[in-house]
């Protein structure tokens, strides 16, 4: 039997983070290191400059969140958004609009808003991003319910390794409203982003070794370490990204242990971050 090939080491650039209590990677990184607290009062929803003012006002929370961290990640990576393929990932898409759509269709379908219908599709956020930035590279919109972040990260890593090209990964989720609350308990606003690159650059923050493994003890999301991360641990499915972002924040201090993110009941994505030394 041939040995399983080891995936190539990849590199992380431009980590970005946004939630009302930690509005930006600088705030999140400090809090995850125990060097800063939560924003009080919490920030209002972001206002991504990628969009024109009128579009910015009309955009739903999912789009505002996703584009905010996507732009921050591109800036941190020092890359041109128009040239970088992207993977956007959300467990639920826009639950608020889905609730509106279902309620309106059940009561008075003739008053359904075309604009809200347009924003209900799962790839709305990545569509706004590619139009706003003029990106003609490949784009993808992924969902895998509670394992969505792991599935999106695997998709981005495979694309990066196969095409030897950087890939932007953006993850976001928003609260459940209406009857859907009885099905899934998603709370709050949380979005993350990073660029996965095939080679080290001046903007590299960590090396990433990754593999897909059978669930053998690595099939659970790692418990948060910092008090700040503990406040976000269960707010919505994108909180599965906290272990990776805490490890990035603490990488200068201690080599982090492997991170196991469940992909399914049988498989996990195993991650190992390494500090990049000069």
C-alpha positions in Angstrom: 0.0 0.0 0.0 1.3 3.4 -1.0 1.9 5.9 1.9 -0.5 8.7 2.2 1.2 11.9 0.8 1.8 14.6 3.4 0.1 17.9 2.4 2.6 20.8 1.9 3.2 23.4 4.5 1.2 26.5 3.8 1.4 30.0 5.3 -1.0 32.3 7.0 -1.2 36.1 6.2 -3.6 38.9 7.3 -5.7 37.4 10.1 -8.8 39.5 10.6 -11.5 39.3 13.3 -14.7 41.1 14.1 -17.4 40.8 16.8 -19.0 43.7 18.6 -16.9 43.2 21.8 -13.7 42.7 19.8 -14.0 44.9 16.7 -10.8 44.1 14.8 -7.8 41.8 15.0 -5.7 44.2 17.1 -8.4 44.2 19.8 -9.0 40.4 19.6 -5.3 39.6 19.6 -4.7 41.7 22.7 -7.7 40.2 24.5 -6.7 36.6 23.5 -3.2 37.3 25.0 -4.8 38.7 28.2 -3.5 42.2 27.4 -6.8 43.9 26.7 -10.5 43.7 27.5 -13.8 43.7 25.7 -15.2 46.8 24.1 -17.6 48.6 26.3 -20.0 49.6 24.9 -19.9 47.0 22.1 -19.3 48.3 18.6 -22.1 48.7 16.2 -22.1 46.6 13.0 -19.1 47.4 10.7 -19.4 49.7 7.7 -17.2 48.1 5.0 -15.7 50.7 2.7 -15.6 48.2 -0.2 -19.2 49.2 -0.8 -20.6 52.5 -2.1 -22.5 54.4 0.7 -25.9 53.5 -0.6 -25.1 49.8 -0.9 -23.4 50.0 2.6 -26.6 51.1 4.2 -28.8 48.5 2.4 -26.4 45.6 2.9 -27.5 43.0 5.5 -25.4 42.1 8.5 -23.9 39.1 6.8 -22.6 41.1 4.0 -21.3 43.9 6.2 -19.5 41.4 8.5 -18.0 39.4 5.7 -16.7 42.3 3.7 -15.2 44.1 6.8 -13.0 41.1 7.6 -12.2 40.3 4.0 -10.9 43.9 3.4 -8.9 43.8 6.6 -7.3 40.5 5.7 -6.4 41.7 2.2 -4.8 44.8 3.8 -2.9 42.8 6.3 -1.6 40.4 3.6 -0.6 43.3 1.4 -2.4 41.7 -1.6 -4.7 43.1 -4.3 -8.2 41.7 -3.7 -8.9 41.7 -7.4 -6.3 39.0 -7.9 -6.9 36.6 -5.0 -9.4 33.6 -5.2 -11.7 33.5 -2.3 -13.7 31.0 -0.2 -16.6 32.5 1.9 -18.1 30.2 4.5 -21.2 30.5 6.7 -23.2 27.8 8.5 -26.5 29.5 8.0 -26.3 32.4 5.5 -28.7 35.2 6.5 -31.1 33.8 9.0 -32.9 37.1 9.4 -33.7 37.4 5.8 -34.7 33.7 5.6 -37.2 34.3 8.4 -38.6 37.3 6.6 -38.9 35.3 3.4 -40.7 32.4 5.0 -43.1 34.7 6.9 -43.9 36.9 3.9 -44.4 33.9 1.6 -46.8 32.4 4.1 -48.9 35.6 4.6 -48.7 37.9 1.6 -46.3 36.7 -1.1 -47.0 39.7 -3.4 -45.2 42.1 -1.1 -41.9 40.1 -1.1 -39.0 42.6 -1.4 -36.8 41.9 -4.5 -33.8 43.4 -2.7 -34.2 41.1 0.4 -34.8 38.1 -1.9 -31.6 39.1 -3.7 -29.7 39.1 -0.4 -31.2 35.7 0.7 -28.9 33.5 -1.4 -26.0 31.9 0.3 -23.4 33.4 -2.0 -24.7 37.0 -1.6 -21.7 38.1 0.5 -19.1 36.7 -1.9 -21.0 38.3 -4.8 -20.8 41.7 -3.1 -17.1 41.2 -2.5 -16.2 40.2 -6.1 -18.3 43.0 -7.6 -17.0 45.6 -5.1 -13.3 44.7 -5.6 -13.5 43.8 -9.2 -12.2 40.3 -8.4 -12.3 38.0 -11.4 -10.5 35.1 -9.7 -12.4 32.0 -8.6 -14.9 32.4 -5.8 -16.7 29.8 -3.7 -19.4 29.8 -1.0 -19.4 26.9 1.4 -21.7 25.6 4.1 -21.4 22.5 6.3 -23.6 23.4 9.3 -21.7 23.4 12.6 -18.5 22.2 10.9 -18.6 25.0 8.3 -15.4 26.8 9.4 -13.3 23.6 9.2 -14.9 22.7 5.8 -14.1 26.2 4.4 -10.5 26.1 5.8 -10.0 22.7 4.1 -11.4 24.0 0.8 -9.1 27.0 0.9 -6.0 24.9 1.9 -6.7 22.4 -0.9 -7.1 25.2 -3.5 -3.9 26.9 -2.3 -1.9 23.7 -2.5 -3.3 22.5 -5.8 -3.1 25.8 -7.6 0.0 27.2 -5.8 -1.9 30.4 -5.3 -3.0 32.4 -2.3 -6.6 32.0 -1.2 -8.7 34.3 0.9 -10.9 32.5 3.5 -13.8 34.5 5.1 -16.1 33.0 7.7 -19.2 34.7 9.2 -22.5 33.9 11.0 -25.3 36.0 12.5 -28.2 35.4 15.0 -31.2 33.1 14.5 -34.5 34.9 14.6 -38.2 33.8 14.6 -39.2 30.1 14.5 -35.7 29.1 13.3 -34.5 29.6 16.8 -36.1 26.3 17.8 -33.9 24.6 15.2 -30.5 26.3 15.6 -29.3 28.5 18.4 -27.0 31.0 16.6 -26.3 34.2 18.5 -24.4 37.4 17.9 -22.2 38.6 15.1 -18.9 36.9 14.5 -16.6 37.0 11.4 -13.0 35.9 10.7 -10.7 36.0 7.7 -7.2 35.1 6.7 -5.1 34.5 3.6 -3.6 31.1 3.0 -0.5 31.3 0.8 1.8 28.6 -0.8 5.0 30.4 0.1 6.4 32.6 2.8 6.2 36.4 2.3 7.0 39.5 4.3 3.4 39.4 5.5 3.5 35.8 6.8 2.4 35.4 10.4 2.6 31.6 10.8 3.4 28.4 9.0 0.5 25.9 8.8 0.8 22.1 8.7 -2.5 20.5 8.0 -4.0 17.1 7.4 -7.3 15.2 7.4 -7.5 12.4 9.9 -9.9 9.9 11.3 -11.5 11.1 14.5 -9.2 9.7 17.2 -9.5 12.2 20.0 -9.0 15.2 17.8 -12.7 15.5 16.8 -13.8 18.1 19.3 -13.3 21.9 19.0 -10.6 23.0 21.5 -11.7 24.8 24.6 -11.0 28.5 24.6 -8.0 29.6 26.7 -8.6 33.3 27.3 -11.5 34.9 29.2 -12.3 36.9 26.1 -12.6 33.8 23.9 -14.7 32.1 26.6 -17.4 34.8 26.1 -17.6 33.9 22.4 -17.2 30.1 22.6 -20.8 29.2 21.8 -22.4 32.2 20.2 -22.6 30.8 16.7 -21.0 28.2 14.5 -18.1 30.5 13.5 -16.8 30.3 17.1 -15.1 27.0 15.9 -12.5 29.4 14.5 -11.5 30.7 18.0 -8.9 28.0 18.7 -7.0 28.9 15.5 -7.1 32.6 16.1 -6.2 32.3 19.8 -3.2 30.2 18.7 -2.2 32.9 16.2 -2.4 35.5 18.9 -0.2 33.5 21.3 2.2 32.2 18.8 5.0 34.5 19.8 5.0 33.1 23.4 4.5 29.3 23.2 4.3 26.7 20.4 0.6 25.8 20.4 -0.6 22.2 20.5 -2.2 20.7 17.5 -5.8 21.9 16.8 -8.4 19.4 15.8 -11.5 20.7 14.0 -14.3 18.2 13.2 -15.3 17.9 9.6 -17.9 15.2 10.2 -18.6 12.4 12.7 -15.7 10.4 11.2 -13.1 13.0 10.0 -11.2 15.9 11.5 -9.0 18.7 10.1 -5.7 18.6 12.1 -3.8 21.9 12.2 -0.4 22.7 13.6 0.9 26.3 13.6 4.6 27.1 13.7 6.2 30.4 14.4 8.0 31.8 11.4 11.5 33.0 12.4 13.6 35.6 10.7 
